[in-house]
Amino acid sequence: MGFNSKPKSFVKRRGRITANQKKALDSLWNQYIINDVSHIQEFLNGRYSLLDIGFGAGETLISIAQKNKDISLLGAEVYLSGIGSVLSKADRFNLNNIRVVNEDAEDLLQYKIPNKSLDTIIMFYPDPWPKRKHHKRRLIREEFIALLNMKLKPSGIFYFKTDWKDYFNVVSRLFDEDPSWKELNLQDLEEELSDIPPTSFENKAIRANRSLNTKIVRKIN
Ligand SMILES: C[S@@+](CC[C@H](N)C(=O)[O-])C[C@H]1O[C@@H](n2cnc3c(N)ncnc32)[C@H](O)[C@@H]1O
């Protein structure tokens, strides 16, 4: 199945946008949102670059950006409420190392991110689509892993977390069976990645006694 015919990993809905998020979206859109391939390329070029896929409320993006001013952080999110939160915080904390793409991350990777341009891609708690009939909506499958491989620089890192064991097992096996990846432990990572505070989504999963599963892999050459 090609990328275009694949069912989406999200459902189009507007969602609730707070007054603060709306204000940030209205006033900061042009400053932080990028669409053009050339702007994306320019933003990623020449610095350590990280893509956060489905950043939700953006806690991870903001936290890494605050502690690592020398990293270029690109976030992909389809829902405006989360984007509004990130824009508002980026402005409040005066962060100039964040840009946001309001687009399906898969389209972004396929059409707008140059090959071998990212040092790290993180994907924390993507929607697990638990029902079997919806598994085809899950983002990570063989073709998506090939896309990650193409967009990461040599030795680039993919860092995945999920509270859904069966999704984890499938993803873990796909990487284990692919000789172009080597598994890493949290201790193998530099501080900017090993010291990421849990998001509210992760804390909710912990309170609900759901298991937290992590897969970290490095692209071999
Ligand atoms: C469960 S939330 C996790 C948020 C965040 N990563 C965290 O750890 O708290 C998953 C997010 O992925 C976003 N999402 C789902 N499919 C996406 C896609 N194809 N491209 C970009 N974002 C997507 C959803 O809108 C949602 O905000």
The ligand as an ORCA input file, in Angstrom:
! r2SCAN-3c Opt
* xyz 0 1
  C      -1.154     10.534     22.545
  S      -0.520     11.988     21.908
  C       1.114     12.027     22.557
  C       1.657     13.408     22.690
  C       3.099     13.577     23.144
  N       4.040     12.989     22.222
  C       3.351     13.064     24.535
  O       4.174     12.181     24.730
  O       2.714     13.578     25.455
  C      -0.274     11.618     20.197
  C      -0.225     12.861     19.327
  O       0.123     12.504     17.994
  C      -0.563     13.361     17.101
  N      -0.596     12.715     15.779
  C      -1.255     11.596     15.422
  N      -1.009     11.278     14.144
  C      -0.156     12.238     13.674
  C       0.470     12.454     12.429
  N       0.271     11.610     11.398
  N       1.274     13.521     12.282
  C       1.485     14.378     13.308
  N       0.912     14.220     14.534
  C       0.115     13.160     14.717
  C      -1.913     13.536     17.742
  O      -2.560     14.703     17.289
  C      -1.546     13.609     19.233
  O      -1.364     14.922     19.662
*
